[in-house]
């Protein structure tokens, strides 16, 4: 619920749970949940979120959820769909479930246009078979309801440690950028770019405002920058320290910087999106990198920063 709703307060989340087992074990309350284990009304975004949780003791083979789990929500959904039916049967419904149904019915009166979502959550890898006749019938009956699967695969994606979003800009002239169309059929492209070290430090620094600047007024500001380890999140190898190769990188920068390109394989950067626009009467390119990572060349980048730091001390 925390991942889907974005609510981190456990006490607040607990108030949304009407699950029979939870209420009996945690609060000592007997409640019949009618197939819906938790309810959240999001007034800011005009949506109702319903949850059906299934906990498996063992991981079973198979990829499809049983339609019975879906059908178990019929009673609750029927009541929020039909106010008259609810009013007729409300004395038979246990208190906590009755309160949530009533809240939804009142919300419907205030917000005639809203989104209703049913999350089928399970600690396995199954999803609903949308071609199953029972599932098709359910979806047709509740056409106003969006049914969403949430399983272990979704859970692992949400909980996986991810790099932060980032963005940077570069200006290169037409001789410094070579574009390669991967296959002519996809939007994926690769570029070979000649980037000076000042810009390389700028777009990999912890200063996110500096990353998006097209130029730097005072190059000395680069000496103050620190490397953002986040841009190396997808890089397999950590920094190996003062190895022979890293010492040679620094030595080349000190003694023969003009040969740096000849002696070094460069860096490989991947990005979710690379936006390239011609500017300055088509003589230059403005390049925007969206959510980028340095996947190869981590040793080179760290050595460049070490060279920069040593130069600053001098």
ABEGO torsion letter per residue (X at the ends): XAAAAGBABAAAAAAABABAAAAAAAAGBBBBAGGBABBBBBAAAGBBBBBBBBBBABBBBEABBBAAAAAAAAAAAAAAABAAAAAAAAAABBAAAAAAAAAAAAAAAABABBBBBBBBBBBBABBBBAABAAAAAAAAABAABBBBBBBAAAAAAAABBBBBBBBBBBBBBAAABBBBBAAGABABBBBBBBBBAAAAAAAABABAAAAABABBABAAAAAABBBBAAAAAABABBBAEBBAAAAAAAAAAAABAAAAAAABAEBBBBBABBBBBBBGGGABBBBBBBGBBBABGAAAAAAAAAAAAAAAAX
